[in-house]
Amino acid sequence: MNNLLKTVLASVMVLAVSTTAVSGDVNKGKKLFTKKLKGSCGMTGAAMAGKHTQGEWKEIEEAGKIADEIKTLCPSIQDKALKEKYLNHYLDFFHEYGSDSGNVPSC
């Protein structure tokens, strides 16, 4: 019984860690936007996120076009700011502060 409990707990921990690694983080997205995109885009985080509604950002996510959309909105952006590991964080940030969210970021 003790071994079974340990196995179940270990499985739950692995599952919990793996699901958080795949999803983005709004605060990390805000920091990454400020550091990597804000200067090149020439707009605040509120202006950038406000380019689309939350539903539109979700559609962009589902289509896998977040990097393309950032390049469209910020043509002077460098590819190194659009690394795959940053995209989920950017997307969560943009979704959280979309034009219809009522939320305003501080960056």
C-alpha positions in Angstrom: 0.0 0.0 0.0 2.8 2.4 0.9 4.6 1.8 -2.5 1.3 2.4 -4.3 0.8 5.7 -2.6 4.3 6.8 -3.4 3.9 5.9 -7.0 0.6 7.8 -7.3 2.1 10.8 -5.6 5.1 10.7 -7.9 2.9 10.5 -10.9 0.8 13.5 -9.8 3.9 15.5 -9.3 5.3 14.7 -12.7 1.9 15.5 -14.3 1.7 18.8 -12.4 5.2 19.9 -13.4 4.8 18.9 -17.1 1.5 20.8 -17.5 2.9 24.0 -16.1 6.0 23.8 -18.4 3.8 23.7 -21.5 1.6 26.7 -20.5 2.7 30.3 -20.5 2.8 32.8 -17.6 1.2 36.2 -17.8 3.8 37.9 -15.6 6.7 36.3 -17.4 5.1 37.4 -20.7 4.9 41.0 -19.4 8.6 40.9 -18.4 9.6 39.4 -21.7 7.5 41.9 -23.6 9.1 44.8 -21.8 12.6 43.4 -22.3 12.4 42.0 -25.8 9.6 43.6 -27.7 8.6 47.0 -26.3 11.6 49.0 -27.7 11.3 47.5 -31.2 7.5 47.7 -31.3 7.4 51.3 -30.1 4.2 50.7 -28.1 3.2 49.8 -24.6 2.0 46.4 -23.6 -1.5 47.7 -23.3 -1.4 49.0 -26.9 0.0 45.7 -28.2 -2.4 43.5 -26.4 -5.2 45.8 -27.3 -4.7 45.1 -31.0 -7.0 42.1 -30.6 -9.8 40.8 -28.4 -9.2 37.9 -26.1 -11.1 35.7 -28.6 -8.9 36.8 -31.4 -5.8 36.1 -29.5 -7.2 32.6 -28.8 -7.8 32.1 -32.5 -4.2 33.2 -33.2 -3.0 30.7 -30.6 -5.0 27.8 -32.1 -3.7 28.6 -35.6 -0.2 28.7 -34.3 0.4 32.1 -35.8 1.6 34.1 -32.7 5.1 34.8 -34.1 3.6 35.9 -37.5 1.2 38.2 -35.7 3.9 39.8 -33.6 5.9 40.4 -36.8 2.9 41.9 -38.5 2.3 44.3 -35.6 6.0 45.0 -35.1 7.8 44.7 -38.5 11.2 45.7 -37.1 11.3 42.9 -34.5 14.3 40.6 -34.5 13.8 36.9 -34.8 15.8 36.3 -31.6 13.0 37.9 -29.6 10.5 35.4 -31.0 12.1 32.2 -29.7 9.7 29.3 -29.3 10.2 29.3 -25.5 8.9 32.9 -25.3 5.8 32.5 -27.5 3.4 30.9 -24.9 4.3 33.6 -22.4 3.7 36.4 -24.9 0.4 34.9 -25.9 -0.8 34.5 -22.3 0.2 38.2 -21.7 -1.7 39.4 -24.8 -4.7 37.2 -24.0 -4.9 38.5 -20.4 -4.8 42.1 -21.5 -6.8 41.8 -24.8 -8.9 44.8 -25.8 -12.1 43.3 -24.3 -10.6 42.2 -21.0 -10.9 45.4 -19.0 -7.4 44.7 -17.7 -4.5 47.2 -18.2 -0.9 46.1 -17.8 1.7 48.4 -16.1 4.2 48.2 -18.9 
